[in-house]
Each structure stands twice: as structure tokens, then as C-alpha cells.
Amino acid sequence: MVIEKNKKKLLRGKVISNKMDKTAVVEVERSFKHPRLEKIVRVAKNYKVHDENNVAEVGNIVDIYEGRPVSKSKFMYLEKVIKSQA
């Protein structure tokens, strides 16, 4: 029997703010087909992400994962920077 430990919920989003110390705001956009209207609906959600080394810059595409809460509104952690804004 194989037990998977630390199964993470990974999300990909865009950094929209990094003005706080060790915190970045990441916008994650998801799209789905509306059940009644049958059109594609896009919904965006902002997450406050713990960025220990302050590496995230505005415009970067990043991977984030869910972990234990750091504060009242911050429970996501920065996994890695996928694409840097040059």
C-alpha cells in the first residue's frame, strides 16, 4: 500500500503586487463552462502568498501551493517562479 504524503494543491498565477514584506499577491484565473448558459466563464481570485526570499516581481508567472496558515489571510506558499518579466 502506497501512502502519499504532502499531496499539494498546486496553482499557477500572475503576481499583481509585491509591496508587502515576504508577501506577494497572486491572481489565479480559472475558466469553466456555465451549466445553463453554456458559455465559457472566467473567474479570478487573489491569494496572499508567503514569499520568504522576496523573489517574486510584479508580472511574474508563479506556481503556488497550499500549506499551513502563516497569518489570518495568508495560507499559500511560493513554489517557484515560472516566467520572469524582463
C-alpha positions in Angstrom: 0.0 0.0 0.0 1.4 3.3 -1.1 0.7 6.4 1.1 1.2 9.8 -0.5 2.5 12.3 2.0 2.3 16.1 1.5 0.0 16.0 -1.5 0.0 19.6 -2.5 -2.7 21.7 -4.3 -0.7 23.5 -6.9 -2.0 26.6 -8.7 -0.4 28.9 -11.3 -1.0 32.6 -11.3 0.4 36.1 -12.0 2.0 38.3 -9.4 0.0 41.6 -9.2 1.6 43.1 -6.1 4.7 42.6 -4.0 4.7 45.7 -1.8 4.5 43.8 1.5 7.5 42.2 3.2 7.7 38.5 2.4 4.2 38.6 0.8 3.1 38.7 -2.8 -0.5 38.9 -4.1 -1.1 36.4 -6.9 -4.1 36.4 -9.2 -5.2 32.9 -10.2 -7.6 32.7 -13.1 -9.8 29.7 -13.9 -12.4 29.1 -16.6 -15.3 26.8 -16.8 -18.4 26.2 -18.9 -21.5 27.7 -17.4 -24.1 24.9 -16.8 -27.1 26.8 -18.1 -25.8 29.4 -20.4 -23.1 27.1 -21.9 -20.6 29.8 -22.3 -17.0 30.0 -21.0 -16.9 31.9 -17.7 -13.6 33.3 -16.4 -13.2 33.8 -12.7 -10.1 35.3 -11.0 -9.2 35.0 -7.3 -6.4 36.8 -5.5 -4.2 34.9 -3.0 -1.7 36.4 -0.5 1.4 34.2 -0.9 4.3 33.7 1.5 7.5 34.7 -0.3 10.3 34.0 2.1 13.1 35.5 0.0 11.2 38.3 -1.8 11.9 36.8 -5.2 8.5 37.5 -6.8 8.2 40.6 -9.0 5.1 42.1 -10.5 4.2 40.4 -13.8 5.9 37.1 -13.0 4.1 33.8 -13.6 4.5 31.6 -10.4 3.5 28.3 -9.0 1.9 28.4 -5.5 0.8 25.7 -3.1 -1.5 25.4 -0.1 0.1 24.9 3.3 -0.4 25.7 7.0 -1.6 29.3 7.7 1.0 31.9 8.2 -1.5 34.6 9.2 -5.2 35.3 9.1 -5.3 35.7 5.3 -2.0 34.0 4.2 -2.0 30.2 3.7 -0.4 29.8 0.3 3.4 29.4 -0.3 5.5 30.3 -3.3 6.8 27.1 -5.1 8.8 28.6 -7.9 8.9 31.4 -10.5 8.0 30.0 -13.9 8.4 33.1 -16.1 10.2 36.3 -15.2 9.0 39.6 -16.6 12.1 41.1 -18.3 
